[in-house]
Each structure stands twice: as C-alpha cells, then as structure tokens.
Amino acid sequence: MEEDFDYYYKWRNDPNVFKYLGGGYKIVSKDKMKEIFTNLLKPKSDENRFTIINENNTPIGMIGLYNISEKNKNAEIGMYIGDVNSRGKGYAQEAFDELRSIAKNQYGLIKLKLYVVKKNYAAVKLWKRLGFIESGILKSERLIDNSFHDVLYMEKFI
C-alpha cells in the first residue's frame, strides 16, 4: 500500500472524492498527507483497510473495516472510489463482496454498519443496493460547504 501514496494524495485533495466523507474535504500538503498516510499504514487491532484495484492492478479507491468489535460481532465499513472514471463499473460491489468475506471469515462478524451523508445520493443508492437498510438519522451532523447535512445510519447483517 505504501506505493499507492500518489493515488491517495490525489484523491484526498479532490473535493469530488472527499466532500461527503467523514473527515471532510480540506486540501492537504504532501507533507501532511505523508503523515496521514503513515498513520493509515500502521496496523491497528480494531481496523483493517485495503486499496481497491482494477483489472490492471491500478489503485482506484479504498475500503475498510473500522471499530471492529469481536465482542459484539460488528464493525463499521467505509469505502470510496477515488478514481472518478472507475465509478459505476462494479468495483464497489466487488470490493464490498471481498470485505464482507473477510469480515465473516477472519473476524467472525455478523453485522456491518456505516454512516453516509443523506445528500450523497450515489453512495446511499449503492449502500441500499448492497443490502444496507436505514436504521437512523443524525440530524444536521456534518458541516459541508457551510451548511449542515443529515447523516444516515445504515446496517446489514452478513
């Protein structure tokens, strides 16, 4: 994943990629991104993330499990396709299928959950298509472009 730095740097500085994500969009310098990226590479017991690649082994996005709870048999999931030209081509479905398998077989999880900005229509549509259901809403949870947006809480038993 270390060799993927340039892709992550490009995606992190693209408002079309990061605008609706939890950390929000804010331009970062290469030095700051190296700091962020180094932290991403550190092994953590409660998370596991992967670079999504296409058929040419080119990085196109990221997917991960976060706040893995072996006790409660659940985790949060996060994903984005950073390469805008790769969106809508089935890569998110493939990446999710692989991650679901890892969640079940490696961690013994039975439920995945996520938070998605309600106005991020493409992401909401994707998560619903993948079988996630809306379980709650956080009103005016994220500040994006100087206005607050609702965030959906979604979950799926796997």
C-alpha positions as CSV (number, residue, x, y, z in Angstrom):
1,M,0.0,0.0,0.0
2,E,3.0,2.3,0.5
3,E,3.5,2.5,-3.2
4,D,-0.1,3.9,-3.6
5,F,0.8,7.2,-1.9
6,D,0.4,9.3,-5.0
7,Y,-3.1,8.0,-5.6
8,Y,-4.2,8.7,-2.0
9,Y,-2.7,12.2,-2.2
10,K,-4.6,12.9,-5.4
11,W,-7.9,11.5,-4.0
12,R,-7.5,13.4,-0.7
13,N,-7.3,16.7,-2.5
14,D,-10.2,16.1,-4.8
15,P,-13.5,17.6,-3.5
16,N,-15.5,15.2,-5.6
17,V,-14.0,12.3,-3.6
18,F,-13.8,13.7,-0.1
19,K,-16.6,16.2,0.1
20,Y,-19.1,13.8,1.8
21,L,-16.6,11.6,3.7
22,G,-16.4,11.6,7.5
23,G,-13.1,13.5,7.6
24,G,-14.5,16.1,5.2
25,Y,-12.7,17.9,2.3
26,K,-9.7,20.1,3.1
27,I,-6.7,20.5,0.9
28,V,-3.6,18.9,2.5
29,S,0.1,19.4,1.6
30,K,2.2,16.5,0.6
31,D,3.9,16.6,4.0
32,K,0.6,16.4,5.8
33,M,-0.6,13.7,3.6
34,K,2.6,11.7,4.3
35,E,1.7,12.0,8.0
36,I,-1.9,10.9,7.4
37,F,-0.7,8.0,5.1
38,T,1.9,6.8,7.6
39,N,-0.9,6.6,10.1
40,L,-3.1,4.7,7.7
41,L,-0.4,2.1,7.2
42,K,0.1,1.4,10.9
43,P,-1.5,-1.9,11.9
44,K,-4.4,-1.5,14.4
45,S,-6.3,-4.2,16.2
46,D,-9.7,-2.7,15.5
47,E,-9.4,-1.7,11.9
48,N,-8.3,-3.1,8.5
49,R,-8.2,-1.2,5.3
50,F,-7.4,-2.1,1.7
51,T,-6.7,-0.4,-1.6
52,I,-9.2,-1.2,-4.3
53,I,-7.5,-2.0,-7.6
54,N,-8.9,-2.5,-11.1
55,E,-8.1,-5.3,-13.5
56,N,-4.8,-3.6,-14.5
57,N,-3.7,-3.5,-10.8
58,T,-4.1,0.2,-10.7
59,P,-5.4,1.7,-7.4
60,I,-8.9,3.2,-7.8
61,G,-10.1,3.5,-4.2
62,M,-10.1,2.3,-0.6
63,I,-12.3,0.1,1.6
64,G,-12.0,-0.8,5.2
65,L,-13.4,-2.1,8.5
66,Y,-13.3,0.2,11.5
67,N,-14.2,-0.1,15.1
68,I,-14.1,-3.8,14.8
69,S,-15.9,-5.3,17.8
70,E,-15.2,-9.1,18.2
71,K,-17.3,-9.0,21.4
72,N,-20.4,-7.5,19.6
73,K,-19.5,-9.2,16.2
74,N,-19.8,-5.9,14.3
75,A,-17.8,-3.2,12.6
76,E,-18.2,0.0,10.6
77,I,-17.4,-0.1,6.9
78,G,-16.1,2.8,4.8
79,M,-15.4,2.9,1.1
80,Y,-14.7,5.3,-1.7
81,I,-13.8,5.0,-5.4
82,G,-11.2,7.8,-5.8
83,D,-10.8,7.4,-9.5
84,V,-13.9,9.1,-10.9
85,N,-13.6,7.2,-14.2
86,S,-13.9,3.9,-12.3
87,R,-17.2,4.7,-10.7
88,G,-20.3,2.8,-11.8
89,K,-18.3,-0.1,-13.2
90,G,-18.9,-2.7,-10.4
91,Y,-15.7,-2.2,-8.5
92,A,-17.5,-1.1,-5.3
93,Q,-19.7,-4.2,-5.4
94,E,-16.6,-6.5,-5.9
95,A,-14.7,-4.7,-3.1
96,F,-17.6,-5.0,-0.8
97,D,-18.1,-8.7,-1.5
98,E,-14.4,-9.3,-0.7
99,L,-14.6,-7.3,2.5
100,R,-17.8,-9.0,3.6
101,S,-16.0,-12.3,3.3
102,I,-13.0,-11.1,5.3
103,A,-15.5,-9.7,8.0
104,K,-17.2,-13.0,8.3
105,N,-14.3,-15.5,7.9
106,Q,-11.4,-13.6,9.5
107,Y,-13.2,-11.7,12.2
108,G,-16.4,-13.7,12.7
109,L,-18.6,-10.6,12.3
110,I,-22.3,-10.8,11.7
111,K,-23.2,-7.1,11.2
112,L,-21.7,-4.2,9.3
113,K,-22.8,-0.6,9.8
114,L,-22.0,2.7,8.2
115,Y,-22.7,6.5,8.2
116,V,-23.4,8.2,5.0
117,V,-24.4,11.8,4.2
118,K,-28.1,11.7,3.1
119,K,-27.4,14.1,0.3
120,N,-24.7,11.8,-1.1
121,Y,-27.3,10.2,-3.4
122,A,-25.0,7.9,-5.3
123,A,-23.5,6.5,-2.1
124,V,-26.9,6.0,-0.5
125,K,-28.1,4.2,-3.6
126,L,-25.0,2.0,-3.6
127,W,-25.4,1.0,0.0
128,K,-29.1,0.2,-0.4
129,R,-28.3,-1.9,-3.5
130,L,-25.7,-3.8,-1.3
131,G,-28.5,-4.6,1.1
132,F,-27.9,-2.0,3.8
133,I,-31.0,-0.6,5.5
134,E,-31.6,2.8,7.1
135,S,-31.7,2.4,10.9
136,G,-31.5,6.0,12.0
137,I,-30.7,9.6,11.1
138,L,-28.3,12.1,12.7
139,K,-29.9,15.5,12.1
140,S,-27.5,18.3,10.9
141,E,-24.5,16.1,11.7
142,R,-21.9,17.3,9.1
143,L,-20.9,20.7,8.0
144,I,-20.3,20.7,4.3
145,D,-20.0,23.8,2.1
146,N,-21.1,26.0,5.1
147,S,-24.3,24.1,5.7
148,F,-25.3,21.2,7.9
149,H,-26.3,17.9,6.4
150,D,-28.2,14.9,7.8
151,V,-26.3,11.6,8.1
152,L,-28.0,8.2,7.7
153,Y,-27.0,5.3,9.9
154,M,-27.3,2.1,7.9
155,E,-26.6,-1.5,8.7
156,K,-26.6,-5.0,7.2
157,F,-26.5,-8.5,8.7
158,I,-24.0,-10.5,6.8
